[in-house]
Amino acid sequence: MARRKTISDLAEAAGVSVSTIDRILSGRGPVKRLTVEHVLETAERIGFHATGAIRGKLTEDAPERTLGFLLNARERNLYAQLGEGLSRATAASSLMRGRAVLRYLESIDPEEAAVALRALGREVHAIAAVLVDHPLVNLAVSDLTRAGVPVFSLMSDISAPQRTGFLGASDWQLGRTAGWFMQRLRPEGGRVGMLVGSGRYLCQQAHEMSFRQYLADSGAPHEVLPSRHTMEEDKRAYQLTLELLAAEPKLAGLMVAGGGLDGVIAAIRKRDRRDVVVIGTELTDAIRPALLDGTVDVVLSHPALGLVDRTVSAMVDALEHPGGPPIQHIVPFEIAISENV
């Protein structure tokens, strides 16, 4: 069995004295915050047993913060997992004594989103939300910002100039990368279907346009069919995919931007059409088996861990430094295939 790491081990690994570690753990003397942060990082890296006590030293003088998160329907695996991650990251943050408030939308209706934003703003200090781009939503963001509640767009940006920041992937790169994969996986070309969750999401607009543009720029022999909208619903995506397969018996590929990939998977399996190259933009535990059995070829997705940690840090930073310039974190998207899931 591995030997349990001692205070001496931690002091040596962190490059500080044993007495410094003792002061952090016992609270019997002052230690600079930067030193405590360094010791905590080292403790987590070497597997020191009392990381909770070290983290407690960081948070004992930290402000109390309530962070709000507005996500799409909880029934979507992506958002259930994202909500759990954001809640954990809020509680674990050493920058505050944090509490997360999670709210889930039932639809992509902009009026529902605007009402939910305003209601959430009465409960929390800051908000991060997955939002459609619409004047009602932008007005709610503007009003919340004036009231001192910073609002971040998460995964899909919005056009409200008052939004405090954006955290997500480079949507243009993601769409062009999907085009690159389609060209390589189906070099002989053919007709390609396009399923989009909703044109109200700016990220999905960018995914679609850059996907089409890459194939056009590269001279690939592909014809991208007119888009069909899933409205972020798996049932609708399932029906649309069945209709597309019936209308295009020689369909070469299918690009799924946004919600509905679970429904697409069910339709592909029902018709036994694993010859169709399927590229998606959401990776969840439920989708991984579809990559393994070849129903889905590639998924380009936000890295959950990196996204949630950066989101929480950005929200705390905005609260500590109000009125600063817009905060933007472009998180590299992940590429998942059968060999790395």
HELIX and SHEET records of a PDB file:
HELIX    1   1 ILE A    7  ALA A   14  1                                   8    
HELIX    2   2 VAL A   18  SER A   26  1                                   9    
HELIX    3   3 ARG A   33  ILE A   46  1                                  14    
HELIX    4   4 THR A   51  THR A   59  1                                   9    
HELIX    5   5 ASN A   77  ALA A   92  1                                  16    
HELIX    6   6 PRO A  110  GLY A  121  1                                  12    
HELIX    7   7 PRO A  135  ARG A  146  1                                  12    
HELIX    8   8 ASP A  171  LEU A  185  1                                  15    
HELIX    9   9 LEU A  202  ASP A  217  1                                  16    
HELIX   10  10 ASP A  234  ALA A  247  1                                  14    
HELIX   11  11 LEU A  261  LYS A  270  1                                  10    
HELIX   12  12 ARG A  288  LEU A  292  1                                   5    
HELIX   13  13 ALA A  304  GLU A  320  1                                  17    
SHEET    1   A 6 ARG A  97  TYR A 104  0                                        
SHEET    2   A 6 GLU A  64  LEU A  71  1                                        
SHEET    3   A 6 ALA A 126  ALA A 129  1                                        
SHEET    4   A 6 VAL A 151  LEU A 154  1                                        
SHEET    5   A 6 GLY A 165  GLY A 168  1                                        
SHEET    6   A 6 ILE A 327  ILE A 330  1                                        
SHEET    1   B 3 HIS A 222  VAL A 224  0                                        
SHEET    2   B 3 GLY A 190  VAL A 196  1                                        
SHEET    3   B 3 ARG A 228  HIS A 229  1                                        
SHEET    1   C 6 HIS A 222  VAL A 224  0                                        
SHEET    2   C 6 GLY A 190  VAL A 196  1                                        
SHEET    3   C 6 GLY A 253  ALA A 257  1                                        
SHEET    4   C 6 VAL A 277  GLY A 280  1                                        
SHEET    5   C 6 VAL A 298  SER A 301  1                                        
SHEET    6   C 6 GLU A 334  ALA A 336 -1                                        
END                                                                             
